[in-house]
Amino acid sequence: MLSGPVPFARMLYVRRELITEMVRRQLRDEHMGQAIGVLWAFGQPLVLMFMYAVLFAYVFPARFGSDVSRVDYSASVIAGIVPWLAFQNLLFHAPGILVNQANLVKQIVFPTEVLPVKTALGSALPYCVALLFALGYSAWHGTLSWWTLSVPWLIICQLAAMIGVAFLLSAIGVFMRDLKEFVQVFTTVNLFIQPTLYNPFVHIKYLDTLFYFNPFSYLTWCWQDALFRPTAPHPSAWIVFPLCSFGVLILGWLVFESTRPSFGDAL
């Protein structure tokens, strides 16, 4: 039985062509029969970015009565919402990855481990356009800094976390079919218990405490540092986020491998 980061990295290399083809097929099949096809996958995140930019640049700051620049606040929201929406997209699909592909999982010769990987990559890829929008939005309003050079590293960390979560939830979802409902409730609530939508210049003690207990807050803080702040007001995030990302990758891979022999019977 394969376990540990080295066999996982070897699997990615050996299965790279299959994973690439399955990601392409996932994006194509989700929008099959539609007028503009796969462009919807990239267009929808872009429309969401425009919506958040307008709302938080011209509506919500005035309602909150903030005396801080409207542009600064909207740039902070855009910086945090892009990575969360990509993660949310994965969370919606992760519990059913193996259940929905039971015919492939039951085939002994099929490499089941590629299914969580292709789902994580397929969930993140449409948001590359949204990330370009966030970079352009921050550049237009002058909030980029040397921290922006860390964006490639943040992408690697986020992909590691998403693949790890895909392994973990897909394996658990085989044995716990109502996991999907729990995850959907969590994704709805989690948007409001992380610092993404809140004014970064207004600190509420009980919210700050809640944020520190939410692992997704560290993802948001890192992205906001990279695209919004010239300094890093939460330096611990740059330690916690990478450690959690690669930690959940290893954990998810180990759980997936240890439960793999039972998939066929459970499905």
C-alpha positions in Angstrom: 0.0 0.0 0.0 1.3 3.4 -1.0 1.6 6.0 1.7 3.5 9.2 2.4 4.4 12.2 0.2 7.0 10.5 -2.0 4.6 7.9 -3.4 1.9 10.6 -3.8 4.3 12.8 -5.8 5.3 9.7 -7.9 1.6 9.1 -8.5 1.1 12.6 -9.8 3.9 12.3 -12.2 2.9 8.9 -13.5 -0.7 9.8 -13.9 -0.2 13.3 -15.1 -1.6 12.7 -18.6 -4.7 10.9 -17.3 -5.3 13.7 -14.7 -5.0 16.4 -17.4 -7.4 14.6 -19.7 -9.9 14.0 -16.8 -9.8 17.7 -15.7 -10.5 18.7 -19.3 -13.3 16.3 -19.5 -14.8 17.5 -16.2 -14.9 21.1 -17.4 -16.4 20.1 -20.7 -19.0 17.7 -19.4 -20.3 20.1 -16.8 -21.4 22.5 -19.5 -22.2 20.1 -22.3 -25.0 21.2 -24.6 -24.8 24.9 -23.5 -24.4 27.6 -26.1 -20.9 28.8 -25.0 -19.9 25.5 -23.3 -16.9 25.5 -21.1 -16.6 29.3 -21.1 -19.4 29.3 -18.5 -16.9 27.7 -16.1 -14.6 30.7 -16.4 -17.3 33.4 -17.0 -19.3 32.7 -13.8 -16.4 33.4 -11.4 -15.6 36.6 -13.3 -19.2 37.8 -13.0 -19.1 37.1 -9.3 -16.0 39.2 -9.0 -17.6 42.2 -10.7 -20.6 41.8 -8.4 -18.5 41.7 -5.2 -16.4 44.6 -6.4 -19.5 46.8 -7.0 -21.2 45.8 -3.7 -18.2 46.4 -1.5 -16.9 49.4 -3.3 -20.1 51.4 -3.4 -22.8 49.8 -1.2 -21.6 48.1 2.0 -18.8 50.5 3.1 -21.3 53.4 3.3 -23.7 51.2 5.2 -21.0 50.3 7.7 -20.1 54.0 8.0 -16.4 53.3 7.5 -14.2 56.4 7.0 -11.7 54.3 5.2 -11.4 54.3 1.4 -14.1 52.3 -0.3 -11.6 51.0 -2.8 -9.4 49.6 -0.1 -12.2 47.7 1.5 -13.4 46.2 -1.8 -9.9 45.2 -2.7 -9.6 43.3 0.6 -12.9 41.5 -0.1 -11.8 40.6 -3.6 -8.5 39.3 -2.4 -10.1 37.0 0.1 -13.2 35.9 -1.8 -11.4 34.4 -4.8 -9.5 31.6 -2.9 -12.6 30.9 -0.8 -14.9 30.4 -3.8 -12.5 28.0 -5.4 -12.3 26.0 -2.1 -16.1 26.2 -1.8 -16.5 24.8 -5.3 -14.4 21.8 -4.3 -16.3 21.3 -1.0 -19.6 21.0 -2.9 -18.2 18.2 -5.0 -15.8 16.4 -2.7 -18.1 14.1 -0.6 -19.6 12.6 -3.8 -16.4 12.1 -5.8 -16.2 8.3 -5.4 -19.9 7.7 -4.9 -20.8 9.4 -8.2 -18.1 7.4 -10.0 -18.8 4.0 -8.4 -18.5 2.3 -11.8 -14.9 3.4 -12.1 -14.0 2.8 -8.5 -15.1 -0.8 -8.7 -12.8 -1.5 -11.7 -9.7 -3.0 -10.2 -7.5 -1.6 -13.0 -8.6 2.0 -12.7 -6.4 4.3 -10.5 -9.0 5.6 -8.1 -6.6 8.1 -6.6 -6.8 10.3 -9.7 -10.5 11.1 -9.1 -10.0 13.4 -6.0 -7.0 15.0 -7.7 -8.8 15.8 -10.9 -11.8 17.1 -9.0 -9.6 19.5 -6.9 -7.8 20.8 -10.0 -11.0 21.1 -12.0 -12.6 23.0 -9.1 -9.7 25.5 -8.9 -9.0 26.0 -12.6 -12.1 28.1 -13.4 -11.0 30.6 -10.7 -7.7 31.4 -12.4 -9.6 34.1 -14.4 -11.1 35.4 -11.1 -7.5 35.5 -9.7 -6.3 37.6 -12.7 -9.3 39.9 -12.0 -8.2 40.2 -8.4 -4.6 41.0 -9.4 -5.8 43.6 -11.9 -8.2 45.1 -9.4 -5.5 45.4 -6.8 -3.0 46.8 -9.3 -5.5 49.4 -10.6 -6.1 50.6 -7.0 -2.5 50.5 -6.0 -2.7 47.9 -3.2 0.0 45.5 -4.6 3.3 45.2 -2.8 6.3 42.9 -2.6 4.0 40.5 -0.9 2.4 39.9 -4.3 5.5 37.9 -5.3 4.2 35.2 -2.9 1.1 34.5 -5.1 2.7 31.4 -6.8 3.5 29.9 -3.4 0.0 30.6 -2.1 -1.4 28.8 -5.2 0.8 25.8 -4.5 -0.4 25.7 -0.8 -4.0 26.1 -1.7 -3.9 23.3 -4.3 -2.2 21.1 -1.8 -4.9 21.8 0.7 -7.7 21.3 -1.8 -6.3 18.0 -3.0 -5.9 16.8 0.6 -9.5 17.8 1.4 -10.7 16.0 -1.7 -8.9 12.8 -0.7 -10.3 13.1 2.9 -13.9 13.9 2.1 -14.2 11.6 -0.8 -13.0 8.6 1.3 -15.3 9.6 4.2 -18.2 10.2 1.8 -18.2 6.5 0.7 -19.1 5.4 4.3 -21.1 8.5 5.4 -23.5 9.4 2.7 -25.0 12.4 4.4 -21.6 14.1 4.6 -22.6 16.2 1.6 -25.4 17.9 3.6 -23.0 18.7 6.5 -20.5 20.2 4.1 -23.1 22.3 2.4 -24.2 23.8 5.7 -20.6 24.4 6.7 -19.8 26.3 3.4 -22.8 28.6 4.0 -21.8 29.3 7.6 -18.1 29.5 7.0 -18.2 32.5 4.8 -19.3 34.6 7.8 -16.9 33.1 10.3 -13.7 34.1 8.4 -12.4 37.6 7.7 -13.2 37.7 4.0 -16.3 40.0 4.0 -15.5 42.1 7.1 -14.0 45.5 7.1 -10.3 44.8 7.8 -9.9 48.1 9.7 -12.7 47.4 12.2 -11.8 44.8 14.9 -14.5 43.1 17.0 -13.0 41.1 19.8 -15.3 38.1 19.7 -15.0 37.9 15.9 -11.2 38.0 16.0 -11.2 35.1 18.5 -13.6 33.2 16.2 -11.3 33.9 13.2 -8.3 32.5 14.9 -10.1 29.1 15.5 -11.1 28.9 11.8 -8.3 27.4 9.7 -9.8 29.1 6.6 -9.0 32.4 8.1 -5.3 31.8 7.6 -5.8 31.2 3.9 -7.8 34.5 3.7 -5.2 36.5 5.7 -2.3 35.3 3.4 -4.2 36.2 0.2 -5.2 39.6 1.7 -1.5 40.3 2.6 -0.4 39.3 -0.9 -3.0 41.5 -2.8 -4.1 44.2 -0.4 -1.7 45.0 2.5 1.9 46.3 2.2 2.6 44.6 5.6 1.5 41.3 7.1 -0.6 42.0 10.2 -1.0 38.3 10.8 2.5 36.8 10.4 1.4 33.6 12.0 -0.8 32.9 9.0 2.3 32.5 6.8 3.3 29.6 9.0 -0.1 28.1 9.8 -1.5 28.1 6.3 1.4 26.2 4.6 1.7 23.7 7.5 -2.1 23.1 7.5 -2.1 22.8 3.7 0.6 20.1 3.4 -0.6 18.5 6.6 -4.1 18.0 5.3 -2.6 16.7 2.0 -0.7 14.0 3.8 -3.6 13.2 6.1 -6.0 13.0 3.3 -3.7 10.8 1.2 -3.1 8.4 4.2 -6.9 8.2 5.0 -7.7 7.6 1.3 -5.1 4.8 1.0 -6.1 3.1 4.2 -9.8 3.0 3.3 -9.3 2.2 -0.4 -9.7 -1.6 0.0 -13.2 -1.1 1.4 -14.5 1.2 -1.3 -15.8 -1.6 -3.5 -17.9 -3.2 -0.8 -19.2 0.1 0.5 -20.3 1.2 -2.9 
